[in-house]
């Protein structure tokens, strides 16, 4: 059975890269893409994916606001943030939305597929660079 994934990121090159990483795994299927937050909310409601990869910085509304809206329209979908931000404070804000994980884009090639499996397995995932920070204190 395939894991149905929706990608919400405003950079086409990032979406193509993620698609490439996920296509190397036989059990992941990208079912949709969105380049803006409100479009992502609409697609989440329409597609009801198993997992949503969500950027923090989007052109119309923040990924934090997108996650809160998705929780209302597609509560069964798991959210995994994928962001250029690599601060534990940003990750904690993201997790407060009900998201299950946070991957720094700089670590995505190495961590993304494992992060998805961790989140779908019911656990929280944080990029290693966040957990090794001396100020790291995760607030789930």
Secondary structure, 3 states (H helix, E strand, C coil): CCEEEEEECCCHHHHHHHHHHHHCCCCEEEEEEECCHHHHHHHHHHHCCCEEEECCCCCCCCHHHHHHHHHHHCCCCEEEEEECCCCHHHHHHHHCCCCCEEEEHHHHHHHHHHHHHHHHCCCCEECHHHHCCCCCCCCC
